[in-house]
Amino acid sequence: MPKIPEPKVAEPKRPASIFAALGDETRLRLVFRLSGGGPLSITKLTEGSKLTRQAITKHLRVMETAGLVSSTQQGRQSVWRLKQRGLEDAQHYLDLISKQWDDALGRLRDLVED
């Protein structure tokens, strides 16, 4: 019987912070808003929401720590934008997980067929 190779696992701390940030419904909505509307101020991000500016800011800070967003000052307002690299990192980790699943299913298929 052939030896089954150990799956390669990505360093867990970075993806965990990205997916923890994306795993919250409010933060995911913020990603959608920022991806569709470009850079937006806290005022614009709060529009149509029941959340306060402070609550939105808290969510954005979590996303900033995870590397998903960044802000710049424009006058008295902070303007937030998505960081493409953070989203690319999330996609990369999902691709790694998908490949691990594909490899595991392939090994299972080979075992069943033998």
Backbone as CSV, one residue per row, in Angstrom:
resi,resn,N_x,N_y,N_z,CA_x,CA_y,CA_z,C_x,C_y,C_z
1,MET,0.855,-1.183,0.000,0.000,0.000,0.000,0.898,1.243,0.000
2,PRO,0.635,2.236,-0.887,1.483,3.421,-0.947,1.305,4.286,0.294
3,LYS,2.396,4.931,0.671,2.345,5.831,1.825,1.582,7.099,1.439
4,ILE,0.682,7.503,2.303,-0.114,8.709,2.062,0.668,9.912,2.572
5,PRO,0.956,10.886,1.694,1.730,12.044,2.136,0.927,12.927,3.087
6,GLU,1.651,13.565,3.984,1.019,14.514,4.901,0.616,15.762,4.117
7,PRO,-0.583,16.300,4.377,-0.976,17.529,3.681,-0.137,18.700,4.169
8,LYS,0.133,19.623,3.257,0.855,20.836,3.630,-0.150,21.817,4.201
9,VAL,0.174,22.372,5.355,-0.742,23.277,6.039,-0.133,24.668,6.065
10,ALA,-0.927,25.668,5.702,-0.480,27.054,5.735,-0.310,27.504,7.182
11,GLU,0.544,28.469,7.389,0.741,29.044,8.721,-0.608,29.569,9.203
12,PRO,-1.119,29.064,10.348,-2.517,29.312,10.711,-2.860,30.693,11.245
13,LYS,-1.922,31.441,11.779,-2.287,32.698,12.433,-2.853,33.724,11.449
14,ARG,-2.199,33.919,10.341,-2.648,34.914,9.360,-4.012,34.572,8.775
15,PRO,-4.205,33.328,8.256,-5.539,33.040,7.708,-6.627,33.093,8.771
16,ALA,-6.303,32.734,9.987,-7.318,32.763,11.046,-7.834,34.181,11.261
17,SER,-6.939,35.160,11.261,-7.393,36.539,11.473,-8.208,37.043,10.285
18,ILE,-7.820,36.640,9.084,-8.577,37.050,7.897,-9.981,36.453,7.935
19,PHE,-10.069,35.149,8.185,-11.381,34.503,8.148,-12.230,34.858,9.367
20,ALA,-11.605,35.164,10.488,-12.371,35.646,11.643,-13.004,36.996,11.295
21,ALA,-12.239,37.838,10.624,-12.771,39.147,10.226,-13.892,38.986,9.206
22,LEU,-13.703,38.101,8.241,-14.723,37.900,7.213,-15.913,37.087,7.707
23,GLY,-15.747,36.408,8.836,-16.804,35.543,9.356,-17.926,36.277,10.062
24,ASP,-17.780,37.572,10.246,-18.814,38.368,10.895,-19.706,38.994,9.829
25,GLU,-21.003,38.886,10.003,-21.960,39.378,9.007,-21.800,40.871,8.733
26,THR,-21.613,41.663,9.774,-21.455,43.107,9.592,-20.197,43.414,8.798
27,ARG,-19.101,42.754,9.144,-17.847,43.002,8.424,-17.933,42.528,6.975
28,LEU,-18.627,41.437,6.756,-18.802,40.967,5.389,-19.618,41.974,4.580
29,ARG,-20.636,42.559,5.198,-21.409,43.616,4.529,-20.523,44.814,4.195
30,LEU,-19.605,45.145,5.109,-18.685,46.252,4.849,-17.783,45.952,3.656
31,VAL,-17.340,44.703,3.534,-16.528,44.307,2.377,-17.339,44.520,1.102
32,PHE,-18.590,44.090,1.107,-19.441,44.275,-0.074,-19.622,45.757,-0.400
33,ARG,-19.858,46.546,0.631,-20.046,47.992,0.405,-18.781,48.623,-0.174
34,LEU,-17.638,48.265,0.403,-16.379,48.851,-0.066,-15.993,48.344,-1.452
35,SER,-16.329,47.114,-1.753,-15.966,46.580,-3.070,-16.841,47.167,-4.170
36,GLY,-18.041,47.571,-3.836,-18.940,48.130,-4.840,-18.877,49.630,-4.958
37,GLY,-18.475,50.291,-3.887,-18.530,51.744,-3.892,-17.199,52.441,-3.773
38,GLY,-16.115,51.681,-3.846,-14.803,52.306,-3.707,-14.568,52.792,-2.295
39,PRO,-13.576,53.639,-2.110,-13.299,54.164,-0.771,-14.501,54.939,-0.227
40,LEU,-14.835,54.669,1.041,-15.995,55.317,1.648,-15.662,55.808,3.052
41,SER,-16.298,56.888,3.437,-16.143,57.424,4.785,-17.002,56.626,5.766
42,ILE,-16.731,56.813,7.038,-17.536,56.170,8.075,-18.995,56.602,7.928
43,THR,-19.220,57.855,7.604,-20.580,58.362,7.422,-21.298,57.571,6.330
44,LYS,-20.635,57.376,5.196,-21.245,56.622,4.088,-21.436,55.158,4.468
45,LEU,-20.470,54.588,5.186,-20.575,53.183,5.581,-21.678,52.950,6.611
46,THR,-22.013,53.967,7.370,-23.040,53.855,8.400,-24.448,54.052,7.817
47,GLU,-24.548,54.729,6.683,-25.859,54.983,6.069,-26.614,53.687,5.823
48,GLY,-27.887,53.675,6.205,-28.733,52.508,5.995,-28.507,51.399,7.006
49,SER,-27.696,51.654,7.989,-27.398,50.655,9.007,-27.956,51.119,10.352
50,LYS,-28.261,50.178,11.199,-28.709,50.512,12.542,-27.529,50.690,13.489
51,LEU,-26.318,50.449,12.985,-25.125,50.546,13.810,-24.640,51.982,13.905
52,THR,-23.981,52.287,14.991,-23.408,53.616,15.194,-22.093,53.730,14.436
53,ARG,-21.635,54.946,14.298,-20.324,55.182,13.679,-19.229,54.472,14.472
54,GLN,-19.369,54.492,15.801,-18.365,53.844,16.656,-18.344,52.334,16.424
55,ALA,-19.510,51.737,16.253,-19.581,50.289,16.016,-18.964,49.934,14.661
56,ILE,-19.272,50.725,13.644,-18.691,50.494,12.316,-17.170,50.644,12.387
57,THR,-16.713,51.667,13.094,-15.271,51.882,13.238,-14.609,50.691,13.921
58,LYS,-15.250,50.155,14.930,-14.695,48.989,15.635,-14.555,47.806,14.670
59,HIS,-15.558,47.574,13.851,-15.486,46.491,12.873,-14.369,46.745,11.846
60,LEU,-14.250,47.985,11.413,-13.201,48.320,10.454,-11.814,48.122,11.046
61,ARG,-11.658,48.390,12.323,-10.350,48.193,12.981,-9.983,46.704,13.016
62,VAL,-10.963,45.850,13.243,-10.708,44.400,13.202,-10.254,44.003,11.804
63,MET,-10.934,44.534,10.803,-10.587,44.226,9.419,-9.216,44.798,9.057
64,GLU,-8.889,45.954,9.608,-7.584,46.566,9.360,-6.468,45.705,9.953
65,THR,-6.684,45.210,11.156,-5.701,44.340,11.800,-5.477,43.068,10.985
66,ALA,-6.522,42.578,10.349,-6.421,41.372,9.519,-5.824,41.664,8.143
67,GLY,-5.617,42.938,7.829,-5.026,43.300,6.546,-6.016,43.399,5.403
68,LEU,-7.293,43.568,5.736,-8.332,43.618,4.700,-8.687,45.028,4.245
69,VAL,-8.486,46.018,5.108,-8.820,47.400,4.774,-7.723,48.333,5.272
70,SER,-7.737,49.541,4.753,-6.858,50.595,5.256,-7.633,51.907,5.200
71,SER,-7.139,52.874,5.936,-7.822,54.174,5.944,-6.823,55.296,5.709
72,THR,-7.356,56.392,5.207,-6.591,57.622,5.053,-7.459,58.758,5.571
73,GLN,-6.815,59.798,6.008,-7.538,60.974,6.480,-7.779,61.907,5.311
74,GLN,-9.010,62.337,5.153,-9.366,63.371,4.185,-10.098,64.443,4.968
75,GLY,-9.348,65.456,5.310,-9.914,66.485,6.184,-10.151,65.899,7.556
76,ARG,-11.386,65.993,8.027,-11.729,65.465,9.350,-12.253,64.037,9.290
77,GLN,-12.371,63.478,8.095,-12.949,62.142,7.946,-11.897,61.096,7.613
78,SER,-12.152,59.897,8.137,-11.368,58.731,7.724,-12.087,58.095,6.547
79,VAL,-11.347,57.819,5.498,-11.901,57.163,4.325,-11.278,55.771,4.248
80,TRP,-12.143,54.772,4.127,-11.712,53.374,4.168,-11.786,52.740,2.787
81,ARG,-10.809,51.882,2.515,-10.771,51.158,1.241,-10.314,49.734,1.501
82,LEU,-10.738,48.848,0.605,-10.296,47.456,0.676,-8.843,47.374,0.244
83,LYS,-8.127,46.463,0.867,-6.758,46.175,0.442,-6.812,44.909,-0.407
84,GLN,-6.479,45.052,-1.661,-6.560,43.926,-2.583,-5.722,42.755,-2.084
85,ARG,-4.580,43.039,-1.500,-3.688,41.962,-1.038,-4.376,41.093,0.025
86,GLY,-5.131,41.710,0.930,-5.828,40.943,1.965,-6.834,39.973,1.375
87,LEU,-7.577,40.434,0.380,-8.545,39.560,-0.280,-7.849,38.491,-1.112
88,GLU,-6.722,38.848,-1.718,-5.946,37.848,-2.466,-5.415,36.774,-1.523
89,ASP,-4.987,37.182,-0.312,-4.523,36.212,0.672,-5.646,35.249,1.057
90,ALA,-6.851,35.788,1.258,-7.990,34.931,1.593,-8.240,33.930,0.468
91,GLN,-8.200,34.391,-0.769,-8.390,33.502,-1.913,-7.290,32.443,-1.971
92,HIS,-6.058,32.849,-1.691,-4.935,31.911,-1.694,-5.156,30.790,-0.674
93,TYR,-5.576,31.153,0.531,-5.815,30.135,1.569,-6.966,29.215,1.166
94,LEU,-8.007,29.764,0.574,-9.113,28.927,0.107,-8.652,27.979,-0.997
95,ASP,-7.788,28.467,-1.871,-7.238,27.608,-2.928,-6.407,26.473,-2.328
96,LEU,-5.611,26.784,-1.285,-4.810,25.742,-0.626,-5.708,24.668,-0.008
97,ILE,-6.754,25.109,0.662,-7.686,24.169,1.290,-8.376,23.325,0.223
98,SER,-8.779,23.961,-0.864,-9.430,23.240,-1.954,-8.495,22.188,-2.538
99,LYS,-7.225,22.539,-2.709,-6.256,21.582,-3.246,-6.061,20.411,-2.285
100,GLN,-6.019,20.707,-0.990,-5.873,19.628,-0.005,-7.065,18.672,-0.080
101,TRP,-8.264,19.223,-0.221,-9.454,18.378,-0.353,-9.395,17.555,-1.632
102,ASP,-9.009,18.209,-2.736,-8.898,17.481,-4.003,-7.882,16.344,-3.897
103,ASP,-6.735,16.621,-3.259,-5.712,15.591,-3.074,-6.232,14.446,-2.216
104,ALA,-6.924,14.791,-1.125,-7.460,13.755,-0.231,-8.505,12.903,-0.950
105,LEU,-9.367,13.537,-1.722,-10.375,12.776,-2.472,-9.723,11.894,-3.536
106,GLY,-8.657,12.402,-4.144,-7.930,11.600,-5.123,-7.290,10.379,-4.489
107,ARG,-6.714,10.558,-3.302,-6.119,9.416,-2.589,-7.198,8.415,-2.200
108,LEU,-8.351,8.903,-1.761,-9.453,8.032,-1.401,-9.936,7.241,-2.624
109,ARG,-10.071,7.926,-3.740,-10.478,7.265,-4.983,-9.479,6.165,-5.346
110,ASP,-8.172,6.479,-5.242,-7.137,5.489,-5.573,-7.223,4.276,-4.650
111,LEU,-7.482,4.514,-3.368,-7.597,3.405,-2.412,-8.810,2.534,-2.709
112,VAL,-9.912,3.175,-3.044,-11.159,2.431,-3.329,-11.011,1.632,-4.610
113,GLU,-10.353,2.238,-5.611,-10.199,1.551,-6.892,-9.194,0.406,-6.833
114,ASP,-8.257,0.422,-5.876,-7.256,-0.656,-5.768,-7.817,-1.844,-5.099
